[in-house]
Amino acid sequence: MHGLINRSIQCFIRDSYGAKNWRLIADGAGLGFESFEAMLSYDDSVTLAVLDAAAAELEKPRTELLEDLGTYLVSHPNLEALRRLMRFGGSTFVDFLHSLEDLQERAALAVTGLHLPTLELVGEGEDGLFKLFCASEHAGFGHVFVGILRAMSDDYGALALLDHAGREGQREVIEIHLIQNGYSAGREFDLAASSPQQRSA
């Protein structure tokens, strides 16, 4: 597993549950170190051990932790750059949904060796119903994307119901029921990020 993914799990646990809990989880997973290197690769068993140790220590199902991780990735103040990258997918939540099919390619261009799931969106949205298919050799990414979609629907001000609907073959399925695209104002977003001088003015 790419180190950036492992590092993201580490930061999520540390920022959400505290450094002490992260150290306990790292020990429980038998890491032998406290911090992942973002640009290294690790055996998949290491990631699974961390997730199992986190589920045990925090007394939460792994699926719930993965959804919380997805929400963290696009909503925590420390990761504003990732949120901005996602928002460039379009001006509405529907635009954003359609942009997800290009996410794997964009990630590969941005970070060498980072392989995200292949995403396919099905449904034109006239009835507000979509399915997002998430194909990866690593099970669980679908739950991460449920968390991402939940946070991004709030970010765009859309009212949407999301459900991880299990697997169809080798793909995890996320069902999306968009009730209202412009339900609320959403979070403030500017295409051009302000400079430090502008923010301090």
C-alpha positions as CSV (number, residue, x, y, z in Angstrom):
1,M,0.0,0.0,0.0
2,H,1.3,3.5,-0.9
3,G,2.8,5.3,2.1
4,L,0.5,8.3,1.5
5,I,-2.5,6.2,2.2
6,N,-1.0,4.8,5.4
7,R,0.1,8.3,6.4
8,S,-3.5,9.5,5.9
9,I,-4.8,6.8,8.2
10,Q,-2.2,7.7,10.8
11,C,-3.1,11.4,10.6
12,F,-6.8,10.7,10.8
13,I,-6.4,8.6,14.0
14,R,-4.0,11.1,15.6
15,D,-6.1,14.2,14.7
16,S,-9.4,12.5,15.6
17,Y,-8.5,10.4,18.7
18,G,-5.2,11.9,19.9
19,A,-1.5,11.0,19.7
20,K,-1.7,8.6,22.6
21,N,-4.3,6.4,20.9
22,W,-2.2,6.4,17.7
23,R,0.8,5.2,19.6
24,L,-1.3,2.4,21.2
25,I,-2.6,1.4,17.8
26,A,0.9,1.5,16.2
27,D,2.0,-0.8,19.0
28,G,-1.0,-3.1,18.7
29,A,-0.3,-3.4,14.9
30,G,3.3,-4.3,15.7
31,L,4.7,-1.5,13.5
32,G,7.9,-1.0,15.3
33,F,7.8,2.7,14.4
34,E,5.3,5.6,15.0
35,S,5.2,7.4,11.7
36,F,4.7,6.3,8.1
37,E,6.8,7.8,5.3
38,A,4.4,9.2,2.7
39,M,6.5,8.3,-0.3
40,L,7.4,4.7,0.6
41,S,5.4,1.6,-0.1
42,Y,4.3,-0.9,2.6
43,D,3.0,-4.4,2.4
44,D,-0.8,-4.6,2.4
45,S,-0.7,-6.6,5.6
46,V,0.7,-3.5,7.4
47,T,-2.3,-1.4,6.5
48,L,-4.7,-4.2,7.5
49,A,-2.9,-4.6,10.8
50,V,-3.3,-0.9,11.6
51,L,-7.0,-1.0,10.7
52,D,-7.6,-4.1,12.8
53,A,-5.7,-2.5,15.7
54,A,-7.6,0.7,15.4
55,A,-11.0,-1.0,15.3
56,A,-10.1,-2.9,18.5
57,E,-8.6,0.0,20.3
58,L,-11.4,2.5,19.4
59,E,-14.1,-0.1,19.6
60,K,-15.5,0.7,16.2
61,P,-16.2,-1.4,13.2
62,R,-13.6,-1.1,10.5
63,T,-16.3,0.0,8.0
64,E,-17.3,2.9,10.3
65,L,-13.6,3.9,10.7
66,L,-13.1,3.9,6.9
67,E,-16.2,6.2,6.4
68,D,-14.9,8.5,9.0
69,L,-11.5,8.5,7.3
70,G,-13.2,9.6,4.1
71,T,-15.0,12.4,5.8
72,Y,-11.8,13.5,7.5
73,L,-9.9,13.6,4.2
74,V,-12.0,16.4,2.7
75,S,-13.3,18.2,5.8
76,H,-10.4,18.6,8.3
77,P,-8.7,22.0,8.3
78,N,-5.2,20.3,7.9
79,L,-6.3,19.0,4.5
80,E,-7.8,22.1,2.9
81,A,-5.7,21.5,-0.2
82,L,-7.4,18.1,-0.9
83,R,-10.8,19.7,-0.3
84,R,-9.9,22.4,-2.9
85,L,-8.8,19.7,-5.4
86,M,-12.1,18.0,-5.0
87,R,-14.1,21.2,-5.4
88,F,-12.4,21.8,-8.8
89,G,-14.5,18.9,-10.0
90,G,-17.4,21.3,-10.7
91,S,-19.6,24.0,-9.4
92,T,-22.4,21.6,-8.2
93,F,-22.5,18.3,-6.5
94,V,-23.7,16.6,-9.7
95,D,-20.7,18.1,-11.5
96,F,-18.5,16.7,-8.8
97,L,-20.0,13.2,-9.1
98,H,-19.3,13.1,-12.8
99,S,-15.7,14.3,-12.2
100,L,-14.9,11.3,-10.0
101,E,-14.2,9.0,-13.0
102,D,-11.1,11.1,-13.7
103,L,-9.9,11.0,-10.1
104,Q,-7.6,7.9,-10.6
105,E,-5.8,9.5,-13.5
106,R,-5.4,12.9,-11.7
107,A,-4.0,11.2,-8.6
108,A,-1.5,9.2,-10.6
109,L,-0.3,12.4,-12.3
110,A,0.0,14.1,-8.9
111,V,1.7,11.3,-6.9
112,T,3.9,8.7,-8.5
113,G,2.9,5.2,-7.6
114,L,-0.4,6.2,-6.0
115,H,-3.2,3.8,-7.4
116,L,-6.7,4.8,-6.4
117,P,-9.7,2.7,-7.3
118,T,-11.3,2.9,-10.7
119,L,-14.6,4.8,-10.3
120,E,-17.6,4.6,-12.6
121,L,-20.8,6.7,-12.2
122,V,-24.0,5.2,-13.5
123,G,-27.2,7.2,-13.8
124,E,-28.1,10.5,-15.5
125,G,-29.8,11.9,-12.3
126,E,-33.2,12.8,-13.7
127,D,-34.7,10.9,-10.8
128,G,-31.8,11.8,-8.5
129,L,-30.5,8.2,-8.4
130,F,-26.9,7.3,-9.1
131,K,-24.6,4.4,-8.5
132,L,-20.9,4.8,-8.0
133,F,-18.9,1.6,-8.7
134,C,-15.5,1.5,-6.9
135,A,-13.1,-1.2,-8.3
136,S,-9.9,-1.9,-6.4
137,E,-7.9,-5.0,-5.4
138,H,-8.2,-3.6,-1.8
139,A,-11.6,-4.0,-0.2
140,G,-12.9,-1.1,1.8
141,F,-12.2,1.9,-0.5
142,G,-16.0,2.0,-1.1
143,H,-16.6,2.9,2.5
144,V,-13.9,5.6,2.3
145,F,-15.7,7.1,-0.6
146,V,-19.1,7.0,1.2
147,G,-17.4,9.3,3.8
148,I,-15.9,11.5,1.1
149,L,-19.3,11.9,-0.7
150,R,-21.1,12.6,2.5
151,A,-18.7,15.4,3.4
152,M,-18.7,16.8,-0.2
153,S,-22.5,16.8,-0.4
154,D,-22.5,19.0,2.7
155,D,-19.7,21.1,1.2
156,Y,-21.7,21.8,-1.9
157,G,-25.0,22.3,0.0
158,A,-26.6,19.3,-1.5
159,L,-29.1,17.0,0.3
160,A,-28.2,13.4,-0.5
161,L,-28.7,9.9,0.9
162,L,-25.7,7.6,0.6
163,D,-25.5,3.9,1.2
164,H,-22.7,1.3,0.7
165,A,-24.7,-1.4,-1.1
166,G,-22.1,-4.2,-0.9
167,R,-20.3,-5.7,-3.9
168,E,-21.2,-6.6,-7.5
169,G,-18.4,-8.8,-8.7
170,Q,-15.1,-7.1,-8.0
171,R,-16.6,-3.7,-7.4
172,E,-18.1,-2.1,-4.3
173,V,-21.3,-0.2,-5.0
174,I,-22.4,3.1,-3.5
175,E,-26.0,4.2,-4.0
176,I,-26.6,7.9,-4.2
177,H,-30.0,9.5,-3.9
178,L,-29.7,13.2,-4.6
179,I,-32.8,14.8,-3.1
180,Q,-31.9,18.4,-3.8
181,N,-28.8,19.7,-5.5
182,G,-29.0,23.2,-3.9
183,Y,-30.5,22.4,-0.5
184,S,-28.3,24.9,1.4
185,A,-25.6,27.5,0.7
186,G,-22.8,25.0,1.4
187,R,-19.3,25.9,2.5
188,E,-17.6,29.0,1.1
189,F,-15.3,28.3,-1.8
190,D,-13.2,30.5,-4.0
191,L,-11.6,29.3,-7.2
192,A,-8.5,31.3,-6.4
193,A,-7.0,30.7,-3.0
194,S,-6.2,33.9,-1.1
195,S,-2.5,34.7,-0.5
196,P,-1.1,35.0,3.1
197,Q,-1.1,38.8,2.6
198,Q,-4.7,38.8,1.5
199,R,-5.8,36.6,4.5
200,S,-4.0,38.9,6.9
201,A,-5.4,42.1,5.4
